Amino acid sequence: MSNAARLLHASLILAALFAPAAARGAAQDEQPRSVLVVDVTGVIGVATTLHVQSGIEQARRENAEVVILRIDTPGGLVSSTREIVEAILASPVPVVGYVAPSGAHAASAGTYIMAATHIAAMAPGTQIGAATPIQLGAPPGGSNPLAPPKDEETKGGKEDKQTDSTADRKALNDAVAFIKSLAQMRGRNVDWMEKAVREAATLTSDEALREHVIEIVAADIPDLVAKLDGRAVTIAGAERKLALKDLAVVRVEPGWRTQMLTAIADPNIAFILLMIGVYGIMFEFWNPGAVAPGVVGGICLLLGLTALTALPLNYAGLALVLFGIALMVAEAFTPGFGVLGIGGIASFVIGALFLFDPAGSDVNIAVAWPVIGGSAIASLLLLSGIVGFAVRARQRPAMAGGEELIGLEGEVVEWQGGDGAIRIRGEVWAASADRSFTPGDRVRVSARNGLVLTVRAV
């Protein structure tokens, strides 16, 4: 075979090998591109993180041109916020933050998410800012515990009047460094971002555009897409120009897991599920074989525990709640309502108040007072019913064993002196008395000593 023939043969083999891969690449390039819209609404939590991560993954899988996060949030969990920011920074698809619709706001955690996006936009009539963590916020009196102390407050060396502790300063400085690093990465107003954390500063959409906190003010999604078209963004160190003209806008729907977490990851719902679960299990133990209370209680308990994993749980508060329930259960086995029951109710209420840790979120996550009060009253009524039932049960005559014979009437079968035999409930028992009887006399059982019944005349 000549050299030319060998070269032609090798070329044909290489073409056959790489043709399928080339066809797949061409098919992928021909796949219709789109604009994905992911709604980020309500309190930022684990469900929100899953939704955002799923949207970015779908954009990568479908080779979408851009992902738009439509934001309206008061804030949320610090851990979830950081996870969302990490997902945005690692996204191979440009991510646009858009505070919308009119009247929406990106407060606290929303400000950090907006700072991380490749392009930030707002609708008219929206706000951004107030990014100070809630546990570091201003007290009701209006003074800022993070502000430098006044001269008259520190005069004479009275440093104990300063309200900012070392832990507060560490948390504040960490939050400031976090948002400043995001602003520097995206080339936005670093000074205002720091002010949003230290002083809880806020801006309207027009003010944010003037302060170079955002890049676009758009009335709606179509207007935003039109203004994004042709803009350049930097992805993985490379500049990319957005080409959004005539692209379809697709809204990313949350999955079933995200919807379930959103439904149960509410402090009040989680607390109620936990209570139903605990009492369902308790009823099953009190009534073995009932099945239904155990099944319902087990399901609710698992759902409640799942919800608690999505919230900043305070384990001391949870321990107080469980200890209070244990005390109330112990009270149910005593003759009356006493110290155990009162202590159980107190422990239950205090634990419910401290069930969630405010340091894990920049919004106030707590169980509502009506839910706590309703649960405490329900527990009290349940405890009273159980105690009353137990007291009435102790006052009932015995229904099984030898003791059930006491108080029953029988008929003398034979008698001699102070001893004899009687028939009671179809059985013949040995009996004794302090007098004599004749066969056929009616007698009543007053006591039992082994297999001998003590009787008296009816």
Secondary structure, 3 states (H helix, E strand, C coil): CCHHHHHHHHHHHHHHHHHHHHHHHHHHHHCCCEEEEEEEECCECHHHHHHHHHHHHHHHHCCCCEEEEEEEECCEEHHHHHHHHHHHHCCCCCEEEEECCCCCEEECHHHHHHHHCCEEEECCCCEEECCCCHHHCCCCCCCCCCCCCCHHHHCCCCHHHCCCCHHHHHHHHHHHHHHHHHHHHHCCCHHHHHHHHHCCCEEEHHHHHHCCCCCEECCCHHHHHHHHCCCEEEECCEEEECCCCCCEEEECCCCHHHHHHHHHCCHHHHHHHHHHHHHHHHHHHHCCCCCHHHHHHHHHHHHHHHHHHCCCECHHHHHHHHHHHHHHHHHCCCCCCCHHHHHHHHHHHHHHHCCECHHHECCCCCCCHHHHHHHHHHHHHHHHHHHHHHHHHHHCCCCCCHHHHCCCEEEEEEEECCEEEEEECCEEEEEECCCCCCCCCEEEEEEEECCEEEEEEC
